[in-house]
Amino acid sequence: MEILWYIVVGAIVGLIARLLLPGRDPIGIIGTILLGIVGAIVGGLVWQALFEKQVGWIGSILAAMLLLFIYRKMTYGRRTV
């Protein structure tokens, strides 16, 4: 049941990050969910470590946005053959 919760939260965090970060997105829905899961875990933990007893959603979304930005920079301009 916990894995399902991570998938749902990851999808929500990934979608919010994609909406808040303007520009073209080179990833699909599965990539968005994975990006959101990683962002939710890493960002949530870091945010709660820095700001005790605060909502980890902010850190989760910020981390997902950072990961999406890095992914865009890594894949921008690549040509497919």
Buried (B, 14 or more C-beta within 10 A) or exposed (E): EEEEEBBEBBBBBBBBBBEEBEEEBEBEEEBBBBBBBBBBBBBBBBBBEEEEEEEBBEBBBBBBBBBBEEBBEEEEEEEEE
